[in-house]
């Protein structure tokens, strides 16, 4: 479609008022292979070779997206998020600013709000993390967590959700109040968990939905991985459902909602394939909540799914023209959670923390020796890891967001090897990421585009004003 025709389509849609409701899903770190690998895994669960389509990957419009930043061939999440939020490239590490860091760039959420729409930003990690922050903050450094939280108030969006805030207090700022106090003074109602949201939403003018205080005490940086989740944990589905409920009541005439599947990236940084695929499935389940809304308003709703970058250089198949993702179904916890579990058991069991005890944990949580056949070499590697762990001679290895002891790390490497999945690094890559879309104007997202094109197309289709 030529530029003139595309513009005409957008103007026609705006004139007809068709794009009233915009859902923008961002799978952080979710490259093409993260999607394909998940679909391959789902087919393997059905006992067959091939793919079993995710909901969002079945949408009629699909394309490939370039992700380089304004300063680097490989973007970070701040610059990648800014490109997807504002349509402008920026410097790695910066949020909502031009590449030279001299002027603000405004996001779809801010422009939707300025256009009279309700607007919300949600994530499975902290609300002040890079991707959500790109939709409301304007800072030179993504690590300025307290200032990012203050920018949330300045943006004045209607709905925010995530695990919590990383720096609610800043002792370096004399007289500065806790962010929670500032949120309250700015008219935000704070809910802890989905049940608390339902109690408070009816009387709230603006809403911040976080996980429970107990969950934040355990880890305020994110909600748990899907693979590690307990029934009491806040989920991305809960967050999406709450966002739709709140924004549609706030303004029945239209809203914008960004939802980030933030922990896909975290699992990719850890090179934990089984956890990655379950995080992609978890985001797909959140997309299904939005799809239910779309089914009721098909001519007025647009759903777009994309990613800020690929993480890890995921390889599906490591040389033998085979892949065995079916073995990942026996993985019952993330590598990071297993590391914590093993460390806790070491303290708890004392002299009972034997090799036989550890073998039992590996069998129960990863299917080793029972459902997943291990070679003598594999078993020897695991036993050596156990011995080094007990001797205290092996340091924990750190990924960007997690830490793993040698037993957990070796376990993860072996199950990846059995699945025949490889990783190039623990960082980001310049690989294409996908974009999928359904609804009014979704055909605009077919083909090869740059990440900055996506918000420009959304803004045109929804008729958001410049800010």
C-alpha positions as CSV (number, residue, x, y, z in Angstrom):
1,X,0.0,0.0,0.0
2,X,1.5,3.4,-1.0
3,X,1.8,6.2,1.6
4,X,-1.0,8.2,0.1
5,X,-3.4,5.2,0.2
6,X,-2.4,4.4,3.7
7,X,-3.0,8.0,4.8
8,X,-6.4,7.9,3.1
9,X,-7.3,4.7,4.9
10,X,-6.3,6.2,8.2
11,X,-8.2,9.4,7.6
12,X,-11.3,7.5,6.6
13,X,-11.1,5.4,9.7
14,X,-10.7,8.5,11.9
15,X,-13.7,10.2,10.2
16,X,-15.8,7.1,10.8
17,X,-14.7,6.9,14.4
18,X,-13.8,3.2,14.1
19,X,-10.6,3.1,16.2
20,X,-11.9,4.0,19.6
21,X,-10.2,1.2,21.7
22,X,-6.5,0.5,21.3
23,X,-4.7,-2.4,22.9
24,X,-0.9,-2.3,22.6
25,X,0.9,-5.5,23.8
26,X,4.7,-5.5,24.1
27,X,6.5,-8.7,24.7
28,X,9.8,-7.5,26.1
29,X,12.6,-9.5,24.4
30,X,10.1,-11.5,22.3
31,X,11.8,-12.1,18.9
32,X,10.5,-14.2,16.1
33,X,12.0,-17.4,17.6
34,X,10.5,-16.8,21.0
35,X,7.1,-16.9,19.3
36,X,7.9,-19.8,16.9
37,X,9.5,-21.7,19.8
38,X,6.4,-21.3,21.9
39,X,4.2,-22.6,19.1
40,X,6.6,-25.5,18.5
41,X,6.4,-26.3,22.3
42,X,2.6,-26.2,22.2
43,X,2.6,-28.6,19.3
44,X,5.0,-30.9,21.1
45,X,2.6,-31.0,24.1
46,X,0.0,-32.4,21.6
47,X,2.5,-35.1,20.6
48,X,3.3,-33.9,17.1
49,X,5.9,-32.1,15.1
50,X,4.9,-28.6,13.9
51,X,3.3,-25.6,15.5
52,X,0.2,-24.9,17.5
53,X,-0.7,-21.2,16.9
54,X,-0.9,-18.7,19.7
55,X,-4.0,-16.5,19.7
56,X,-2.0,-13.3,18.8
57,X,0.1,-15.0,16.2
58,X,-3.1,-16.0,14.4
59,X,-4.1,-12.4,13.9
60,X,-4.6,-11.5,10.2
61,X,-1.9,-8.8,10.0
62,X,1.7,-9.7,10.5
63,X,5.1,-8.1,9.8
64,X,8.7,-7.9,10.7
65,X,10.1,-5.0,12.7
66,X,13.6,-3.4,12.9
67,X,14.7,-2.3,16.4
68,X,18.0,-0.4,16.3
69,X,18.1,2.7,18.6
70,X,19.2,6.2,17.9
71,X,22.8,5.5,19.0
72,X,23.2,1.7,18.9
73,X,22.7,-1.1,16.5
74,X,21.4,-3.1,19.4
75,X,18.8,-1.3,21.5
76,X,18.1,-1.5,25.2
77,X,14.6,-1.6,26.5
78,X,14.5,2.1,27.3
79,X,15.3,3.2,23.8
80,X,13.3,0.4,22.3
81,X,10.3,1.3,24.5
82,X,10.6,4.9,23.6
83,X,10.6,4.1,19.9
84,X,7.4,2.0,20.3
85,X,5.8,4.5,22.6
86,X,6.6,7.8,20.8
87,X,7.7,7.0,17.2
88,X,11.1,8.6,17.9
89,X,14.5,6.9,18.2
90,X,16.6,7.8,21.3
91,X,19.8,7.1,23.1
92,X,20.1,3.7,24.8
93,X,19.1,4.2,28.4
94,X,16.9,7.2,27.9
95,X,13.1,7.4,28.2
96,X,10.8,9.8,26.4
97,X,13.6,12.1,25.1
98,X,15.1,12.9,21.8
99,X,18.4,11.2,20.9
100,X,20.4,14.3,22.0
101,X,18.4,14.3,25.3
102,X,17.3,17.9,24.8
103,X,13.6,17.7,24.3
104,X,10.7,15.4,25.4
105,X,9.0,13.0,23.0
106,X,5.4,12.1,23.8
107,X,3.9,8.7,23.9
108,X,0.7,7.2,22.5
109,X,-0.7,7.1,26.1
110,X,0.0,10.8,26.6
111,X,-1.4,11.7,23.2
112,X,-4.5,9.6,23.8
113,X,-5.1,11.4,27.1
114,X,-4.6,14.8,25.4
115,X,-7.2,13.7,22.8
116,X,-9.8,13.1,25.5
117,X,-9.4,9.3,25.7
118,X,-8.8,7.3,28.9
119,X,-5.3,5.9,29.0
120,X,-3.4,3.2,30.9
121,X,0.0,1.6,31.1
122,X,0.5,-1.9,32.6
123,X,3.2,-4.4,33.0
124,X,4.3,-7.7,34.7
125,X,7.3,-6.0,36.2
126,X,7.7,-2.7,38.2
127,X,5.6,0.2,37.0
128,X,8.8,2.3,36.8
129,X,10.7,-0.2,34.6
130,X,12.0,0.8,31.1
131,X,9.1,-0.2,28.9
132,X,6.2,1.2,30.9
133,X,8.3,4.2,31.8
134,X,8.7,5.0,28.1
135,X,4.9,5.7,28.0
136,X,4.9,8.4,30.6
137,X,8.4,9.5,31.8
138,X,11.0,11.8,30.3
139,X,14.4,11.1,31.9
140,X,18.0,10.7,30.7
141,X,18.6,7.5,32.6
142,X,16.2,4.6,33.0
143,X,17.6,4.0,36.5
144,X,16.1,7.2,37.8
145,X,13.3,5.2,39.4
146,X,12.1,7.7,41.8
147,X,11.9,10.5,39.2
148,X,10.1,8.1,36.8
149,X,7.5,7.5,39.6
150,X,7.1,11.3,39.9
151,X,6.7,11.6,36.1
152,X,3.8,9.1,36.4
153,X,1.9,11.8,38.3
154,X,2.8,14.5,35.8
155,X,1.5,12.4,32.9
156,X,-1.8,12.0,34.8
157,X,-2.9,8.8,33.0
158,X,-5.9,7.0,34.4
159,X,-4.6,3.5,35.1
160,X,-1.2,2.1,36.0
161,X,-0.5,-1.5,37.0
162,X,2.5,-3.6,37.7
163,X,4.3,-5.3,40.6
164,X,5.3,-2.1,42.5
165,X,7.8,0.8,42.5
166,X,11.5,0.2,42.9
167,X,12.3,3.4,44.7
168,X,9.3,4.8,46.5
169,X,11.5,7.0,48.7
170,X,14.5,9.1,47.7
171,X,16.5,10.0,50.8
172,X,18.7,12.3,48.7
173,X,15.8,14.6,48.0
174,X,15.3,16.7,51.1
175,X,11.6,16.9,52.1
176,X,10.5,14.7,49.2
177,X,7.5,12.5,50.2
178,X,7.1,8.8,49.5
179,X,5.7,8.1,46.1
180,X,2.7,6.4,47.7
181,X,1.8,9.6,49.5
182,X,2.3,11.7,46.3
183,X,0.1,9.3,44.4
184,X,-2.6,9.7,47.0
185,X,-2.4,13.5,47.0
186,X,-2.6,13.4,43.2
187,X,-5.9,11.6,43.4
188,X,-4.8,8.0,42.7
189,X,-6.4,5.1,44.5
190,X,-3.9,2.3,45.2
191,X,-5.2,-1.3,45.1
192,X,-3.1,-4.3,46.2
193,X,-4.2,-7.3,44.2
194,X,-7.2,-8.0,41.9
195,X,-9.7,-8.5,44.7
196,X,-8.7,-5.2,46.3
197,X,-9.0,-3.6,42.9
198,X,-12.6,-4.8,42.6
199,X,-13.4,-3.4,46.0
200,X,-12.0,0.1,45.2
201,X,-12.5,0.6,41.5
202,X,-16.1,1.8,41.7
203,X,-15.2,4.9,43.7
204,X,-11.8,5.6,42.1
205,X,-11.1,8.5,39.8
206,X,-7.6,7.2,38.9
207,X,-6.1,3.8,39.7
208,X,-2.8,2.2,40.5
209,X,-3.0,-1.6,40.7
210,X,0.0,-3.4,42.4
211,X,0.6,-6.9,43.8
212,X,0.0,-7.6,47.5
213,X,2.3,-6.1,50.1
214,X,3.5,-9.7,51.0
215,X,4.4,-10.4,47.3
216,X,6.3,-7.1,47.1
217,X,8.1,-7.9,50.3
218,X,9.3,-11.1,48.6
219,X,10.2,-9.3,45.3
220,X,8.9,-5.9,44.4
221,X,10.6,-5.9,41.0
222,X,8.1,-8.1,39.3
223,X,5.2,-10.4,39.6
224,X,6.3,-14.1,39.6
225,X,6.9,-16.0,36.5
226,X,3.9,-18.0,35.2
227,X,5.8,-21.2,35.9
228,X,6.4,-20.2,39.6
229,X,3.0,-18.6,40.2
230,X,0.8,-19.3,43.3
231,X,-3.0,-18.9,43.3
232,X,-2.7,-15.7,45.3
233,X,-0.4,-13.9,42.8
234,X,-1.5,-11.1,40.6
235,X,-1.4,-12.1,36.9
236,X,-1.1,-10.3,33.6
237,X,-4.6,-11.5,32.9
238,X,-5.9,-9.9,36.1
239,X,-4.1,-6.6,35.1
240,X,-5.5,-6.6,31.6
241,X,-9.0,-7.4,32.8
242,X,-8.8,-4.6,35.4
243,X,-7.4,-2.1,32.8
244,X,-10.3,-2.8,30.5
245,X,-12.9,-2.5,33.3
246,X,-11.5,0.7,34.6
247,X,-10.8,2.5,31.3
248,X,-14.0,1.6,29.6
249,X,-15.9,3.0,32.6
250,X,-13.7,6.1,32.7
251,X,-14.4,6.9,29.1
252,X,-16.9,4.7,27.1
253,X,-16.0,6.8,24.1
254,X,-12.5,5.3,23.9
255,X,-9.3,4.3,25.6
256,X,-5.6,3.4,25.0
257,X,-4.0,0.5,27.0
258,X,-0.4,-0.7,26.8
259,X,0.3,-4.1,28.4
260,X,3.9,-5.4,28.7
261,X,4.8,-9.0,29.1
262,X,8.0,-7.9,30.8
263,X,9.3,-11.2,32.1
264,X,9.7,-12.8,28.7
265,X,12.9,-10.7,28.6
266,X,14.0,-11.7,32.0
267,X,13.8,-15.4,31.2
268,X,15.6,-14.8,27.9
269,X,18.4,-13.0,29.8
270,X,18.6,-16.1,32.0
271,X,18.6,-18.4,28.8
272,X,15.8,-20.3,30.5
273,X,13.8,-21.7,27.5
274,X,11.1,-23.5,29.5
275,X,10.3,-20.4,31.4
276,X,10.4,-18.2,28.3
277,X,7.8,-20.3,26.5
278,X,5.5,-20.2,29.5
279,X,5.8,-16.4,29.7
280,X,4.9,-16.0,26.0
281,X,1.8,-18.3,26.7
282,X,1.0,-16.1,29.7
283,X,1.0,-12.9,27.6
284,X,-1.1,-14.7,25.0
285,X,-3.6,-15.4,27.7
286,X,-3.7,-11.7,28.5
287,X,-4.2,-11.0,24.8
288,X,-7.2,-13.3,24.9
289,X,-8.8,-11.1,27.5
290,X,-8.4,-8.1,25.1
291,X,-9.7,-10.3,22.2
292,X,-12.9,-10.9,24.2
293,X,-13.4,-7.1,24.3
294,X,-12.5,-6.9,20.6
295,X,-15.2,-9.5,19.7
296,X,-17.8,-7.3,21.3
297,X,-16.5,-4.1,19.5
298,X,-14.8,-5.5,16.3
299,X,-15.3,-2.3,14.2
300,X,-14.0,0.0,16.8
301,X,-11.1,-1.9,18.3
302,X,-7.4,-2.3,17.3
303,X,-5.1,-4.8,19.0
304,X,-1.4,-4.6,18.2
305,X,1.3,-7.0,19.5
306,X,5.0,-6.5,19.1
307,X,8.3,-6.4,21.0
308,X,11.0,-3.9,21.8
309,X,13.9,-6.2,20.8
310,X,15.0,-9.9,20.8
311,X,16.9,-11.2,23.8
312,X,19.4,-14.0,24.0
313,X,19.8,-14.9,20.3
314,X,17.5,-17.9,20.8
315,X,18.2,-20.8,18.4
316,X,15.6,-23.5,17.7
317,X,17.7,-26.6,16.8
318,X,21.4,-27.1,17.6
319,X,22.7,-29.1,14.7
320,X,21.1,-32.5,14.4
321,X,18.0,-31.3,12.4
322,X,15.9,-32.0,15.5
323,X,14.2,-30.2,18.3
324,X,12.6,-31.7,21.4
325,X,10.7,-29.0,23.2
326,X,8.5,-31.7,24.7
327,X,11.0,-32.3,27.4
328,X,10.4,-28.7,28.7
329,X,6.9,-29.8,30.0
330,X,8.6,-31.5,32.9
331,X,10.2,-28.3,34.1
332,X,8.1,-27.2,37.1
333,X,9.9,-24.0,38.2
334,X,12.2,-21.4,36.7
335,X,16.0,-21.8,37.0
336,X,16.1,-18.8,39.3
337,X,13.4,-20.2,41.6
338,X,15.1,-23.6,41.6
339,X,18.3,-22.0,42.6
340,X,16.6,-20.4,45.6
341,X,14.9,-23.6,46.5
342,X,18.1,-25.6,46.4
343,X,19.9,-23.0,48.5
344,X,17.0,-23.1,51.0
345,X,17.0,-26.9,51.2
346,X,20.8,-26.9,51.7
347,X,20.3,-24.7,54.8
348,X,17.3,-26.7,56.0
349,X,18.5,-30.3,55.4
350,X,22.0,-30.0,56.7
351,X,23.7,-33.4,56.6
352,X,20.6,-34.8,54.8
353,X,21.4,-32.6,51.8
354,X,22.9,-35.6,50.0
355,X,23.4,-36.3,46.3
356,X,20.4,-38.7,46.5
357,X,18.3,-35.9,47.9
358,X,19.3,-33.5,45.1
359,X,18.6,-36.2,42.5
360,X,15.1,-36.6,43.8
361,X,14.5,-32.8,43.5
362,X,15.8,-32.9,39.9
363,X,13.5,-35.8,39.1
364,X,10.5,-34.1,40.6
365,X,11.1,-30.6,39.2
366,X,12.7,-31.4,35.8
367,X,11.8,-35.0,35.1
368,X,15.5,-36.1,35.0
369,X,16.2,-39.8,34.7
370,X,12.4,-40.5,34.8
371,X,10.8,-38.7,31.8
372,X,14.0,-37.0,30.6
373,X,16.7,-39.5,29.8
374,X,20.2,-38.4,30.9
375,X,23.5,-39.7,29.7
376,X,26.3,-40.7,32.1
377,X,28.0,-37.4,31.2
378,X,24.9,-35.5,32.1
379,X,24.6,-37.2,35.4
380,X,28.3,-36.7,36.1
381,X,28.0,-33.0,35.4
382,X,25.1,-32.6,37.8
383,X,27.0,-34.6,40.5
384,X,30.1,-32.5,40.1
385,X,27.9,-29.3,40.4
386,X,26.4,-30.7,43.6
387,X,29.9,-31.4,45.0
388,X,31.2,-27.9,44.1
389,X,28.1,-26.3,45.6
390,X,28.5,-28.2,48.9
391,X,32.2,-27.4,49.0
392,X,31.4,-23.7,48.5
393,X,33.9,-23.4,45.6
394,X,31.5,-22.3,42.9
395,X,30.2,-18.8,42.8
396,X,26.7,-18.0,41.8
397,X,26.3,-16.8,38.2
398,X,24.4,-13.6,37.6
399,X,22.2,-12.8,34.7
400,X,20.8,-9.3,34.2
401,X,17.9,-9.8,36.7
402,X,18.6,-13.1,38.5
403,X,21.3,-15.2,40.2
404,X,21.7,-18.9,39.9
405,X,23.9,-21.4,41.9
406,X,25.9,-24.0,40.0
407,X,23.3,-26.8,40.5
408,X,20.5,-24.7,39.0
409,X,22.7,-23.4,36.2
410,X,23.8,-26.9,35.2
411,X,20.3,-28.1,35.4
412,X,19.1,-25.4,33.0
413,X,21.9,-26.0,30.6
414,X,21.2,-29.7,30.4
415,X,17.4,-29.4,29.9
416,X,18.1,-26.8,27.1
417,X,20.5,-29.2,25.6
418,X,18.0,-32.0,25.7
419,X,15.4,-29.7,24.1
420,X,18.0,-28.9,21.5
421,X,17.6,-25.2,22.1
422,X,20.6,-22.8,22.0
423,X,21.4,-19.3,23.1
424,X,24.0,-16.9,21.7
425,X,24.2,-14.5,24.7
426,X,22.6,-13.2,27.9
427,X,21.9,-9.9,26.2
428,X,19.9,-8.3,23.5
429,X,20.3,-8.9,19.7
430,X,19.5,-6.9,16.6
431,X,17.2,-9.7,15.3
432,X,13.8,-8.9,13.8
433,X,10.8,-8.9,16.1
434,X,7.3,-9.6,14.9
435,X,4.2,-7.4,14.9
436,X,0.7,-8.9,14.8
437,X,-2.6,-7.0,14.6
438,X,-6.3,-7.4,14.4
439,X,-9.2,-5.0,14.1
440,X,-9.8,-1.6,12.5
441,X,-6.8,-0.6,10.4
442,X,-4.8,-3.7,11.2
443,X,-3.7,-4.1,7.6
444,X,-1.4,-1.2,8.2
445,X,0.9,-3.5,10.1
446,X,1.6,-6.0,7.3
447,X,5.2,-6.2,5.9
448,X,8.5,-4.9,7.0
449,X,8.5,-1.8,9.1
450,X,10.6,0.0,11.7
451,X,9.6,0.1,15.4
452,X,9.0,3.9,15.1
453,X,6.3,3.2,12.4
454,X,4.1,1.3,14.8
455,X,3.1,4.2,17.1
456,X,2.8,6.6,14.2
457,X,0.3,4.2,12.5
458,X,-1.6,3.7,15.7
459,X,-1.8,7.5,16.4
460,X,-3.1,8.1,12.8
461,X,-5.7,5.3,13.0
462,X,-7.0,6.5,16.4
463,X,-6.8,10.2,15.6
464,X,-4.6,11.1,18.6
465,X,-3.5,14.8,18.6
466,X,0.1,15.8,18.7
467,X,1.4,16.9,22.1
